[in-house]
Amino acid sequence: MSIADASMTRDVLRDLGRRPVDISNLDVHVQHGVVYLRGRIDKLRGYYEDMDLEEELNIILKCLHQKTGITDVVCEVDLQGPSIRERMSPRRRRYY
């Protein structure tokens, strides 16, 4: 890994750390300006119970695409917890 890639990886991890998601099961690295996100993100326990992980992931991806030096983002991320479609189903709606 080059020095520039290592520096960009630290910057990406710093940016991800500012978002209200648990990234402890997420592998992040940058190679030749391409960001690779692999693993799983989850909601922080006791933090933003009604947060939509899909929306939060889209915000993260948009921020990464706008970052100087990043040419592409490869996202292989699983979302933990119910999706917006599952939360809005009649069977589950009564819990939210």
ZAKOL-332646 format. One line per field, with one value per residue (C-alpha): residue number from 0; residue in three letters; x, y, z. Coordinates in Angstrom, 3 decimals. Layout:
resi: c(NUM,...)
resn: c(ALA,...)
xx: c(X,...)
yy: c(Y,...)
zz: c(Z,...)
//
This chain:
resi: c(0,1,2,3,4,5,6,7,8,9,10,11,12,13,14,15,16,17,18,19,20,21,22,23,24,25,26,27,28,29,30,31,32,33,34,35,36,37,38,39,40,41,42,43,44,45,46,47,48,49,50,51,52,53,54,55,56,57,58,59,60,61,62,63,64,65,66,67,68,69,70,71,72,73,74,75,76,77,78,79,80,81,82,83,84,85,86,87,88,89,90,91,92,93,94,95)
resn: c(MET,SER,ILE,ALA,ASP,ALA,SER,MET,THR,ARG,ASP,VAL,LEU,ARG,ASP,LEU,GLY,ARG,ARG,PRO,VAL,ASP,ILE,SER,ASN,LEU,ASP,VAL,HIS,VAL,GLN,HIS,GLY,VAL,VAL,TYR,LEU,ARG,GLY,ARG,ILE,ASP,LYS,LEU,ARG,GLY,TYR,TYR,GLU,ASP,MET,ASP,LEU,GLU,GLU,GLU,LEU,ASN,ILE,ILE,LEU,LYS,CYS,LEU,HIS,GLN,LYS,THR,GLY,ILE,THR,ASP,VAL,VAL,CYS,GLU,VAL,ASP,LEU,GLN,GLY,PRO,SER,ILE,ARG,GLU,ARG,MET,SER,PRO,ARG,ARG,ARG,ARG,TYR,TYR)
xx: c(0.000,1.428,1.740,-1.007,-3.368,-2.646,-3.300,-6.552,-7.637,-7.141,-9.155,-12.000,-12.028,-12.107,-15.072,-16.893,-16.273,-18.229,-21.382,-23.805,-23.129,-21.140,-18.303,-16.496,-17.339,-16.391,-13.140,-12.005,-9.028,-8.008,-6.001,-5.009,-7.771,-10.518,-12.229,-13.238,-15.931,-16.595,-18.464,-21.402,-22.618,-25.087,-26.877,-25.077,-26.779,-29.097,-28.440,-30.947,-33.408,-35.404,-32.373,-32.520,-29.243,-29.839,-30.170,-27.104,-25.067,-26.151,-24.988,-21.630,-21.177,-22.064,-19.534,-16.822,-17.474,-17.055,-13.721,-10.642,-8.407,-11.126,-11.901,-14.447,-16.107,-16.695,-19.428,-19.963,-21.755,-24.485,-26.941,-27.853,-31.431,-34.721,-34.795,-37.246,-39.493,-39.597,-40.251,-43.199,-44.864,-48.273,-47.044,-44.147,-45.581,-47.213,-43.759,-42.555)
yy: c(0.000,3.354,6.265,8.153,5.163,4.752,8.443,8.303,5.193,7.110,10.030,7.724,6.023,9.436,10.471,7.212,7.702,10.955,9.176,7.605,3.997,1.107,0.321,-2.213,-5.000,-2.959,-3.413,-0.167,0.332,2.516,1.320,3.669,6.113,3.475,3.041,-0.516,-0.950,-4.559,-5.983,-4.817,-1.598,-1.421,1.200,2.396,0.905,3.408,6.004,7.112,4.238,5.401,5.867,4.307,2.482,2.533,6.303,6.652,4.434,6.582,9.701,8.053,7.023,10.509,12.082,9.659,10.307,14.052,13.619,14.829,11.986,9.323,8.045,5.339,3.561,-0.195,-0.906,-4.480,-3.608,-5.541,-3.541,-4.909,-4.492,-4.119,-2.187,0.647,-1.704,-4.194,-1.434,-0.123,-3.495,-3.761,-6.608,-4.611,-1.082,-1.387,-1.569,1.764)
zz: c(0.000,-0.987,1.398,-0.462,-0.207,3.516,4.094,2.117,4.082,7.343,5.951,4.903,8.324,9.996,7.846,8.588,12.299,12.174,11.010,13.545,12.464,13.914,11.485,13.691,11.193,8.128,6.207,4.576,2.310,-0.596,-3.562,-6.398,-5.439,-5.292,-1.901,-0.993,1.682,2.666,5.614,7.670,9.232,12.070,14.126,17.214,20.244,21.902,19.224,16.578,16.925,13.893,11.627,8.163,7.432,3.669,3.709,5.919,3.579,0.620,2.475,3.203,-0.432,-1.662,0.719,-0.391,-4.088,-3.475,-1.713,-3.579,-4.722,-4.770,-8.251,-7.378,-4.441,-4.372,-1.827,-0.671,2.558,4.331,6.396,9.801,10.945,9.066,5.808,5.218,3.237,6.118,8.650,6.661,6.098,7.824,10.009,11.484,11.345,14.748,16.400,15.008)
//
